Amino acid sequence: MLPYRPTPVKPNLRGGGAGSCDGRGINGRRQPSTTNVECPIYRAALELCDTTPDLDSVRLRVGLADALANSGRGAEAADAYLQAAEQSAPDAGVDLRRQAAEQLLRCGHIDRGLAVIHDVLSAVGLKLARSPKHALLRLVVRRARLRLRGLRFSEREESRVAADVLRRIDICWAVAIGLARVDFIRAADFQSLNLLLSLRAGEPYRVARALAVEAAFVALPGGSALPRAAGLVATTRALAERVRRPHALALGRLAEAYTSFSFGRIAAARSEFEAAARIFRAECTGVVWEINTAESYAMTCLWLLGEWSELVRRVPARLREARALGDLYAATGFASGLPNAAWLIADDVAGARDALREATSSWTLPGFHVQDYGILNAGCQSDLYAGEGAAAWTRINRQWPDLARSMLLRIQGVRVEALHLRARSALAAATEPRLRKACLYRAERDARRIAREPISYAQAWAELVVGGVAALQGDEETAVRSAARGITACEAAGLAGYAAAIRRCYGRLIRGDQGAALVQAADAWFLAQGVAEPERMTRMLAPGFTSLLDVFV
């Protein structure tokens, strides 16, 4: 029988399980090093097991699984863990199946991962919530318990904590991380339990790990959640620095980055996501999911900040790598959402849609999840760029009820972005007489909702919509004022690409030498960022204005 062991740690991307660092396990003991190059050796040794009784096939399979996990081949690693579990004693089998489920969830093979994790949860007396609403109810109860007990804990070494307690904590961690960027309500439910159990156990690394993820979940609603999220980040960083575990330190930096992102501090978030990714790469192992998450968010920041030439450089290469590894989570993330605009910058609508089509065909999880929203977002952007406003309007209206039921709109960043996307789609579709009245009504309402959101770029996006509505109504004076305010708001929020688009519209509206200079400056900015078709990009980002330009210019 194998004893319970936390996920092992080996050199970065060359051996060990998920979320480990320093070449040492959570208990501080150095683990044997394995590398992806050694996988053929493991496989050859396993072939000899039938004829060489002295070989320990379980340990060989675990070694193979660790090596595959650390090279980013999560689905293959899961198969090896499951094969090892079949030959192990019950407790060890639960641990290995937990590692298999975690690998499957982390690399986006969610159906298989959920099937395995259901069995693992059942073995320790836990269950996934039946539905998002059920998960939300449990989350509210557990968060209330956390508020009542506070974050105090009595520190204990891992060796002083019962093995079954550690096992339950690590299972909750696997669910929370595995579903965090897929089904955030169920993930948050298990994250709260993970934190409760970790605080009760008192093992400091697990407490630091749980606090980091809790900070990110607390930041999701935005607005008034900032003080508590910031407090959790500070507590996480202090504890992580004291225990000196690189994985905890990197998770603390990742939580700080996500908190900055959630409250609209995009430039700071970009820097912090990239700093977290560097720590994960240099000092941790088994952290492919963490790296992909940090880099995916960093790419979203690149789009918002207008660092588009860098976005174009990064996205296709990371997408090819993810596909080669069979990582559906990373491949879908890099092909959809705002990173998908990398192809539009190069005026490659077909490429954007091909990347999205492959992501859609690979992501087959029933329901509407984070990835489905990313696919919706990228699809509408492509429609808008291609001048197909009615298609974008139809697409987002068809899927909006599913988006609302998913509870993703409880996340402030998603809510503001989705409202702006719907408003832009409405403005682009309003050029069709049969859609005009309904679309203008919707755009005006969404602009008011966006303007009320306490996030840095909300006012900028609201002004772009208000101006677009005025332009479609032939109100040049209001359109000009909104464009001027939009430029100021975009620049204040750091939205350089949106600022260039609205500056281009403003310049054409005010005409004369000053207007020509503004258009020239905007086009120079687009050219420097590799934008092949500034006019099409402008129509995607600031629809509505162009209808007035067609009349007055």
VOGU-3710 file (C-alpha; in Angstrom, 3 decimals, decimal comma):
1> mlpyrptpvk> 0,000/0,000/0,000  1,322/3,451/-0,930  1,165/5,982/1,938  -0,759/9,205/1,435  1,537/11,742/-0,157  0,813/15,276/-1,291  1,342/16,059/-4,941  5,102/15,577/-5,430  7,473/18,296/-6,526  10,245/18,090/-9,063
11> pnlrgggags> 12,130/20,535/-11,291  9,923/22,785/-13,408  8,025/20,970/-16,165  10,256/17,904/-15,828  8,601/15,748/-13,202  6,176/15,724/-10,274  2,528/16,474/-9,837  0,452/19,628/-9,919  1,320/22,728/-8,000  4,692/21,855/-6,557
21> cdgrgingrr> 8,015/23,634/-6,297  11,696/23,570/-5,466  12,203/19,896/-6,238  10,669/19,168/-2,822  7,310/17,810/-1,704  5,001/19,681/0,635  6,718/17,852/3,480  10,089/19,244/2,343  11,569/15,914/1,207  13,258/16,000/-2,169
31> qpsttnvecp> 11,498/13,890/-4,778  13,303/11,834/-7,423  13,733/13,798/-10,637  12,042/12,703/-13,828  11,906/14,412/-17,188  9,761/14,216/-20,258  12,785/12,757/-22,075  12,690/9,880/-19,600  9,119/8,933/-20,470  10,311/6,284/-22,967
41> iyraalelcd> 12,396/4,773/-20,159  9,357/4,551/-17,922  7,356/2,988/-20,718  10,105/0,477/-21,472  10,397/-0,423/-17,794  6,642/-0,931/-17,573  6,799/-3,348/-20,492  9,281/-5,408/-18,485  7,056/-5,627/-15,417  5,347/-8,846/-16,534
51> ttpdldsvrl> 8,681/-10,613/-16,848  10,577/-8,861/-14,043  8,698/-9,271/-10,748  11,138/-7,047/-8,836  9,977/-3,967/-10,721  7,347/-1,901/-8,876  4,812/-1,196/-11,624  2,759/1,194/-9,488  5,713/3,443/-8,742  6,772/3,317/-12,369
61> rvgladalan> 3,312/4,338/-13,517  3,228/7,172/-10,991  6,655/8,303/-12,187  5,432/8,228/-15,782  2,294/10,145/-14,802  4,328/12,771/-12,950  6,618/13,267/-15,943  3,671/13,588/-18,329  1,891/16,017/-16,007  4,922/18,248/-15,750
71> sgrgaeaada> 5,424/18,311/-19,504  1,829/19,531/-19,908  0,299/16,279/-21,162  -2,471/16,185/-18,609  -4,803/13,698/-20,303  -1,987/11,170/-20,775  -0,868/11,737/-17,186  -4,410/11,045/-15,967  -4,462/7,711/-17,793  -1,228/6,705/-16,089
81> ylqaaeqsap> -2,487/7,757/-12,642  -5,700/5,785/-13,179  -3,765/2,694/-14,239  -1,641/3,007/-11,088  -4,789/3,450/-8,995  -6,195/0,141/-10,249  -3,189/-1,665/-8,774  -3,132/0,234/-5,460  -4,698/-0,171/-2,046  -7,934/1,786/-1,440
91> dagvdlrrqa> -6,480/4,912/0,213  -3,630/5,171/-2,258  -6,094/4,585/-5,088  -8,200/7,550/-3,956  -5,104/9,760/-3,949  -4,100/8,666/-7,433  -7,614/9,096/-8,811  -7,667/12,583/-7,304  -4,456/13,382/-9,177  -5,972/11,961/-12,366
101> aeqllrcghi> -9,132/14,039/-11,975  -7,097/17,155/-11,258  -5,047/16,650/-14,425  -8,156/16,128/-16,545  -9,898/19,198/-15,152  -6,786/21,346/-15,480  -6,288/20,482/-19,154  -9,945/20,954/-20,105  -11,083/17,324/-20,391  -13,926/18,269/-18,083
111> drglavihdv> -16,380/15,441/-18,813  -13,815/12,774/-17,926  -12,507/14,801/-15,006  -15,953/15,207/-13,478  -16,653/11,489/-13,831  -13,464/10,659/-11,913  -13,869/13,392/-9,306  -17,420/12,252/-8,497  -15,997/8,893/-7,401  -13,178/10,566/-5,464
121> lsavglklar> -15,581/12,901/-3,664  -17,884/10,010/-2,830  -14,959/8,162/-1,234  -14,508/10,981/1,285  -18,176/11,793/1,802  -18,428/14,887/-0,422  -20,549/15,785/-3,448  -20,595/18,358/-6,211  -23,551/20,736/-6,129  -26,475/19,625/-8,307
131> spkhallrlv> -26,726/22,962/-10,118  -25,240/26,479/-10,089  -28,075/27,652/-7,806  -27,428/24,818/-5,367  -23,707/25,659/-5,469  -24,494/29,311/-4,784  -26,595/28,392/-1,746  -23,804/26,226/-0,327  -21,297/28,962/-1,101  -23,323/31,545/0,840
141> vrrarlrlrg> -23,483/29,234/3,865  -19,777/28,439/3,783  -18,804/32,073/3,306  -20,950/32,933/6,311  -19,090/30,313/8,351  -15,792/31,822/7,221  -16,915/35,299/8,252  -17,919/34,005/11,694  -14,739/32,001/12,384  -12,318/34,436/10,756
151> lrfsereesr> -8,954/33,490/9,255  -7,224/32,545/12,486  -5,472/29,184/12,606  -3,087/27,280/14,828  -0,074/26,388/12,756  0,806/22,688/12,611  3,398/20,800/10,642  2,038/18,501/7,970  3,266/15,428/9,855  0,967/16,371/12,746
161> vaadvlrrid> -2,168/16,493/10,568  -4,147/13,300/9,971  -3,784/11,800/6,513  -7,547/11,731/5,872  -7,763/15,460/6,689  -4,990/16,273/4,206  -6,691/14,073/1,642  -10,007/15,967/1,918  -8,213/19,306/1,641  -6,323/18,249/-1,474
171> icwavaigla> -9,488/16,907/-3,075  -11,265/20,219/-2,445  -8,266/22,034/-3,900  -8,382/19,847/-7,018  -12,062/20,677/-7,603  -11,638/24,392/-6,882  -8,691/24,813/-9,241  -9,972/22,392/-11,865  -13,291/24,240/-12,220  -12,150/27,785/-11,389
181> rvdfiraadf> -12,020/28,908/-15,026  -14,891/26,719/-16,181  -17,755/26,616/-13,664  -16,821/29,353/-11,220  -19,819/28,952/-8,852  -19,139/25,264/-8,161  -15,434/26,053/-7,943  -16,077/28,838/-5,414  -18,243/26,468/-3,374  -15,396/23,967/-3,035
191> qslnlllslr> -12,834/26,725/-2,574  -14,706/27,919/0,511  -14,679/24,390/1,896  -10,992/24,108/0,983  -10,245/27,233/3,021  -12,362/26,114/5,990  -10,652/22,729/6,132  -7,183/24,237/5,619  -7,652/26,738/8,437  -8,908/23,981/10,706
201> agepyrvara> -5,912/21,774/9,871  -3,427/24,632/10,237  -0,836/23,357/7,733  0,615/26,712/6,565  1,313/25,917/2,908  -2,230/24,719/2,342  -3,599/27,741/4,196  -1,547/30,092/2,000  -2,674/28,236/-1,104  -6,339/28,444/-0,084
211> laveaafval> -6,116/32,127/0,872  -4,664/33,012/-2,533  -7,531/31,409/-4,407  -10,072/32,834/-1,968  -8,790/36,346/-2,704  -9,402/35,824/-6,418  -12,929/34,530/-5,847  -13,779/37,355/-3,443  -12,651/39,885/-6,089  -15,052/38,525/-8,727
221> pggsalpraa> -18,055/40,785/-7,962  -15,856/43,910/-8,043  -17,083/47,149/-6,474  -17,337/46,985/-2,696  -15,434/43,680/-2,578  -12,114/45,492/-3,115  -11,138/46,047/0,554  -11,741/42,412/1,521  -10,004/41,055/-1,595  -7,027/43,345/-1,022
231> glvattrala> -6,866/42,257/2,611  -6,833/38,594/1,611  -4,052/39,266/-0,908  -1,959/40,968/1,771  -2,526/38,096/4,205  -1,645/35,562/1,512  1,559/37,341/0,524  2,685/37,670/4,149  2,072/33,984/4,895  3,630/32,828/1,618
241> ervrrphala> 6,762/34,879/2,262  7,034/33,411/5,732  6,718/29,775/4,618  9,012/30,484/1,626  7,266/28,150/-0,773  7,588/29,398/-4,380  4,219/27,934/-5,336  2,518/29,845/-2,534  4,421/33,007/-3,456  3,438/32,674/-7,115
251> lgrlaeayts> -0,196/32,005/-6,190  -0,126/35,127/-4,038  1,150/37,147/-6,976  -1,507/35,575/-9,217  -4,217/36,517/-6,708  -2,874/40,075/-6,591  -2,941/40,214/-10,399  -6,505/38,968/-10,575  -7,600/41,452/-7,931  -6,040/44,290/-9,941
261> fsfgriaaar> -7,723/42,990/-13,078  -11,124/42,693/-11,391  -11,043/46,329/-10,334  -9,845/47,707/-13,668  -6,168/48,282/-12,873  -5,181/46,724/-16,167  -1,557/47,893/-16,474  -0,760/46,676/-12,953  -2,582/43,405/-13,611  -0,602/42,754/-16,792
271> sefeaaarif> 2,695/43,223/-14,923  1,579/41,029/-12,019  0,256/38,208/-14,228  3,556/38,091/-16,060  5,522/38,179/-12,806  3,468/35,245/-11,491  4,068/33,301/-14,707  7,824/33,866/-14,382  7,865/32,459/-10,832  5,785/29,456/-11,868
281> raectgvvwe> 8,097/28,747/-14,802  11,374/29,253/-12,979  10,698/27,778/-9,553  7,683/25,461/-9,687  6,634/22,242/-11,312  3,296/20,751/-12,251  1,910/24,239/-12,809  0,959/24,229/-16,479  -2,588/25,320/-15,580  -1,311/28,210/-13,479
291> intaesyamt> 1,023/29,365/-16,268  -1,712/29,133/-18,900  -4,140/31,034/-16,677  -1,666/33,824/-15,980  -0,699/34,111/-19,643  -4,299/34,053/-20,854  -5,168/36,959/-18,572  -1,976/38,769/-19,570  -3,067/38,492/-23,211  -6,463/39,957/-22,359
301> clwllgewse> -4,621/42,826/-20,679  -2,519/43,306/-23,825  -5,691/43,763/-25,865  -7,220/46,230/-23,417  -3,989/48,220/-23,117  -3,549/48,387/-26,872  -0,305/46,403/-26,948  -1,565/44,625/-30,007  1,679/43,827/-31,804  2,738/41,834/-28,737
311> lvrrvparlr> -0,634/40,083/-28,685  -0,198/39,067/-32,329  3,249/37,707/-31,502  2,138/35,614/-28,542  -1,267/34,132/-29,330  -0,622/31,857/-32,340  2,530/30,348/-30,800  0,840/29,552/-27,486  -2,182/28,145/-29,305  0,000/25,789/-31,348
321> earalgdlya> 1,743/24,620/-28,183  -1,539/23,973/-26,371  -2,948/22,005/-29,286  0,197/19,899/-29,544  -0,145/18,969/-25,870  -3,849/18,200/-26,141  -4,601/20,923/-23,574  -8,204/21,909/-24,348  -8,320/24,459/-21,525  -5,351/26,424/-22,865
331> atgfasglpn> -6,248/25,968/-26,522  -9,776/27,268/-25,982  -8,525/30,178/-23,885  -5,966/31,304/-26,456  -8,326/30,877/-29,429  -11,377/32,634/-27,978  -12,255/35,713/-25,970  -10,208/38,857/-26,519  -7,010/36,974/-27,532  -8,879/35,908/-30,686
341> aawliaddva> -8,562/39,517/-31,879  -4,928/38,744/-32,746  -6,196/37,538/-36,140  -8,462/40,540/-36,633  -5,544/42,905/-36,062  -3,939/41,252/-39,081  -7,235/41,503/-41,032  -7,526/37,706/-41,031  -11,210/37,133/-40,351  -11,010/33,612/-41,733
351> gardalreat> -8,134/32,804/-39,381  -10,044/34,167/-36,394  -13,080/32,110/-37,267  -11,054/28,966/-37,994  -9,376/29,200/-34,581  -12,750/29,739/-32,958  -14,367/26,900/-34,896  -11,717/24,451/-33,691  -12,118/25,664/-30,114  -15,896/25,262/-30,354
361> sswtlpgfhv> -15,658/21,736/-31,723  -13,205/20,707/-28,984  -15,135/22,212/-26,073  -18,155/19,943/-25,663  -19,082/20,351/-21,984  -22,888/20,715/-21,643  -24,195/23,982/-20,247  -22,796/27,492/-20,554  -19,412/28,086/-18,956  -16,495/30,518/-19,067
371> qdygilnagc> -15,277/29,005/-22,338  -18,708/29,377/-23,933  -18,664/33,058/-23,066  -15,196/33,391/-24,614  -16,470/31,742/-27,787  -19,503/34,057/-27,852  -17,305/37,107/-27,325  -14,880/36,224/-30,111  -17,691/35,300/-32,497  -19,375/38,679/-32,055
381> qsdlyagega> -16,078/40,519/-32,432  -15,432/38,735/-35,730  -18,940/39,565/-36,940  -18,476/43,233/-36,032  -15,085/43,436/-37,694  -16,458/41,797/-40,833  -19,299/44,346/-40,991  -21,942/41,757/-40,146  -23,761/43,650/-37,417  -27,037/41,752/-37,702
391> aawtrinrqw> -25,158/38,464/-37,282  -23,479/39,740/-34,110  -26,831/40,977/-32,775  -28,506/37,646/-33,486  -25,634/35,691/-31,966  -25,553/37,552/-28,667  -29,333/37,650/-28,242  -29,594/33,933/-28,884  -27,066/33,125/-26,157  -27,774/35,876/-23,629
401> pdlarsmllr> -30,338/33,805/-21,646  -27,753/31,021/-21,279  -25,151/33,574/-20,188  -27,544/34,982/-17,584  -28,403/31,521/-16,215  -24,723/30,616/-15,940  -24,282/33,339/-13,272  -21,186/34,595/-15,076  -22,804/38,032/-15,081  -22,181/38,101/-11,322
411> iqgvrvealh> -18,539/38,754/-12,267  -18,185/42,503/-12,754  -15,588/42,290/-15,530  -17,663/39,806/-17,506  -20,844/41,805/-16,948  -19,382/45,104/-18,180  -17,666/43,485/-21,144  -20,789/41,537/-22,131  -23,021/44,618/-21,894  -20,581/46,583/-24,032
421> lrarsalaaa> -20,429/43,739/-26,551  -24,232/43,613/-26,739  -24,438/47,391/-27,092  -21,864/47,421/-29,894  -23,713/44,608/-31,641  -26,951/46,593/-31,325  -25,327/49,702/-32,806  -23,883/47,743/-35,704  -27,249/46,068/-36,403  -29,228/49,328/-36,092
431> teprlrkacl> -28,234/50,328/-39,617  -30,890/47,851/-40,769  -34,317/49,598/-40,691  -36,178/46,559/-39,352  -33,843/46,381/-36,325  -33,253/50,076/-35,743  -35,765/50,857/-32,984  -35,115/47,770/-30,854  -31,346/48,061/-31,249  -31,142/51,722/-30,285
441> yraerdarri> -33,341/51,085/-27,251  -31,101/48,230/-26,155  -27,881/50,186/-26,729  -29,133/53,148/-24,682  -30,182/50,917/-21,785  -26,898/49,012/-21,809  -24,928/52,277/-21,881  -26,709/53,421/-18,724  -25,977/50,118/-16,999  -22,317/50,226/-18,010
451> arepisyaqa> -21,923/53,805/-16,753  -23,069/52,736/-13,271  -20,375/50,084/-12,894  -17,506/50,981/-10,518  -14,642/49,882/-12,767  -12,088/52,129/-14,440  -13,059/51,634/-18,067  -16,861/51,573/-17,665  -17,308/55,293/-18,321  -15,124/55,086/-21,427
461> waelvvggva> -17,167/52,264/-22,923  -20,439/53,965/-21,972  -19,393/57,130/-23,825  -18,561/55,134/-26,946  -22,071/53,651/-26,911  -23,812/56,962/-26,148  -21,945/58,598/-29,001  -22,794/55,744/-31,337  -26,494/56,076/-30,524  -26,387/59,839/-31,125
471> alqgdeetav> -24,618/59,311/-34,445  -27,240/56,837/-35,618  -29,928/59,341/-34,680  -28,173/62,040/-36,714  -27,294/64,086/-33,626  -23,813/65,271/-34,607  -23,398/67,660/-31,661  -24,010/64,953/-29,031  -21,856/62,483/-30,954  -18,950/64,938/-31,010
481> rsaargitac> -19,250/65,627/-27,262  -19,408/61,915/-26,445  -16,410/61,228/-28,692  -14,373/63,911/-26,919  -15,326/62,555/-23,498  -14,665/59,023/-24,750  -11,105/59,897/-25,769  -10,389/61,357/-22,322  -11,977/58,397/-20,513  -10,187/55,794/-22,661
491> eaaglagyaa> -6,844/57,465/-22,095  -7,472/57,678/-18,334  -8,309/53,958/-18,222  -5,305/53,026/-20,375  -7,421/51,700/-23,255  -5,069/52,800/-26,013  -6,749/50,880/-28,846  -10,217/52,155/-28,031  -8,781/55,669/-27,644  -7,275/55,461/-31,131
501> airrcygrli> -10,563/54,284/-32,634  -12,657/57,027/-31,059  -9,974/59,651/-31,788  -10,203/58,629/-35,433  -13,996/59,116/-35,361  -13,695/62,428/-33,535  -11,166/63,760/-36,000  -13,385/62,944/-38,935  -16,399/64,503/-37,223  -14,779/67,853/-36,389
511> rgdqgaalvq> -13,074/67,990/-39,803  -10,535/70,678/-40,753  -6,797/70,610/-40,062  -7,264/69,622/-36,426  -9,505/66,721/-37,393  -7,102/65,560/-40,109  -4,228/65,617/-37,615  -6,221/63,463/-35,171  -7,080/60,931/-37,879  -3,448/60,835/-38,985
521> aadawflaqg> -2,257/60,262/-35,408  -4,794/57,487/-34,897  -3,797/55,763/-38,129  -0,118/56,043/-37,189  -0,906/54,351/-33,877  -2,825/51,560/-35,639  0,039/51,077/-38,102  2,609/50,850/-35,288  0,532/48,097/-33,652  0,265/46,105/-36,884
531> vaepermtrm> -3,385/46,888/-37,614  -3,883/46,088/-41,288  -7,268/47,821/-41,708  -7,805/50,782/-39,335  -11,257/51,510/-40,772  -12,569/48,015/-40,079  -11,029/48,023/-36,603  -12,679/51,376/-35,900  -16,066/50,047/-36,996  -15,636/47,086/-34,648
541> lapgftslld> -14,715/49,191/-31,612  -16,886/52,264/-32,206  -19,914/51,245/-34,283  -22,600/53,821/-34,858  -20,221/56,716/-35,410  -19,526/55,560/-38,935  -23,167/56,068/-39,935  -22,849/59,773/-39,170  -19,494/59,927/-40,898  -21,052/58,501/-44,048
551> vfv> -23,515/61,433/-44,011  -21,351/64,351/-42,925  -17,892/63,479/-44,240
//
